[in-house]
Amino acid sequence: MEELAINGGTPIRQTLINYGHQWIDDSDIQAVGNVLKGDWLTTGPNVALFEKAVADYIGVKEAVAVNSGTAALHAAAYASEIKPGDEVIVTPLSFVASANCILFMGGIPVFADISPDTMNIDPSEIEKKITPKTRAIVVVDFAGLPCEHDKILEIAKRHNLIVIEDAAHALGATYHGKKIGALQKLTTLSFHPVKHITTAEGGMIVTNDSILAAKMRSFRTHGIDIDFHKRGESNLWLYDVVTLGYNYRLPDICCALGISQLKKLDQWLSRRRYIAERYSQAFSEIHEISIPRVSLNCEHAWHLYVIQLNLDQLKVGRKEIFQALRAEKIGVNVHYIPIPWLTLYQRLGYKKGDWPITEGIYERIISLPIFPAMNDRDVQDVIDAVQKVISYYRK
Ligand SMILES: *Cc1c(COP(=O)(O)O)cnc(C)c1O
C-alpha cells in the first residue's frame, strides 16, 4: 500500500488545493478598471445594474446590494421586524452569521435539528419549536441543496411567520423549476470569493416585496429616507433619518465585478455539477464514505461537496482522515461546527446534546474542494487522495 504523506510518503500533489476559490479573468479586470477610471467608486450606476441583473437572473422584482452576506442577513432580519425577545427558528448547521442576524435584532435564535439525509433544517423539527413568541424562520440551502420549501412555506403560512432564506450556498439552484430566491419572502446571497460569484466582499437580498426592498435600501445607508441621486435631482440639501441604519453599501467597483461574474454563472454551475458527479461516481464504490444526496425536482448548486465518513468502518476518526488529506495537499474543510457549540452561544446558555442529528453528523463530515476553476487533474487528485487515505485506514 502507498505510504501516506502524513507518514512521510509522497503527497498526491505538490500545491495545496483549497476547498473553494474565485475565478477572475481579463473581462472582470477590465470591468473593474473601467469603474476605477470613472467618476463613481461607491454609489454609482453599476449598483442598480448589478441589482437588476441578479433580480432578472432569479426572476424577482427587487434586489438590494449590500457589502456582505452578513449585512444581507441583518437587513433581512430588520425588514422582518424581528424585535427584542422574538424567537426565530434557525438551523444549527450553518455559518454563524445565519444565527447572528437574529442576535443583531435582539431576537432569540431557536435551533431546530436537521434531516440526516439532506443536512437541511427538518420541517417537523421547525414545527416542534414554534411558540407564541416565534416571529420568523431562517433556513439555509446547505451546500446548495434546496430545503423542503413547500413544507416550510406551508408551516410559515399556518403560523403567520416570515421566512428568511440564507441562500449563500445556493445561487443558481432550482426547486421544482423555480430559481432559489423566488420562493421565500426574503432571500439573501453572499459574494464572498468562495461563493458562486464574487464581488470580493458583498451580498444581496432578493424579494418580490417592494416595501421591504425600500426599507432595506434605507437600512443600508444610515436609515436615510432618500437616496443620494434623488437628492441631487431635487437640488436641495434636505435629507431625513427616520430609523437607525448602517453603512452597508456595496461599492460600484464591486458591482461592476459582480455584473461581469454573473455572466459566467451558468457555465460555472455546470462545471460544479460535473465535478460533483465525478466525485459521486468515484466514491459510490467506497463504502466507508457516504456521498451527498441530490433531491428529486431540485438542481443542486454545489457550493460544497460534503462527504460523511462511516466511522464504524474506519480505524481512525475524522480528525486523522482530515489531517491525512491535508498532508496529501487536499485543502479539505469542515462545514460547520454546530452554531450552538460556539463559545458565544454556549455563554448564551445553549446546551450541547440538544441537536443529536446535527451533532452526530458534525463528527463525520469533510468538505472536499469544489469550484469551477478546478481542472480535470485537480479533480482526479482529490479522488486519488480520498481513495488512498480511506484504503489505508479501512478496517
Ligand atoms: C458565506 C456565508 C454567509 C456570510 O456571508 P459573508 O458574505 O461572508 O458575510 C452567511 N451564511 C452562510 C450560510 C454562508 O455560507
Boltz pocket constraint, residues with backbone or C-beta under 6 A from the ligand:
constraints:
  - pocket:
      binder: B
      contacts: [[A, 67], [A, 68], [A, 69], [A, 70], [A, 71], [A, 94], [A, 95], [A, 97], [A, 98], [A, 140], [A, 166], [A, 168], [A, 169], [A, 189], [A, 190], [A, 191], [A, 192], [A, 201], [A, 202], [A, 203]]
      max_distance: 6.0
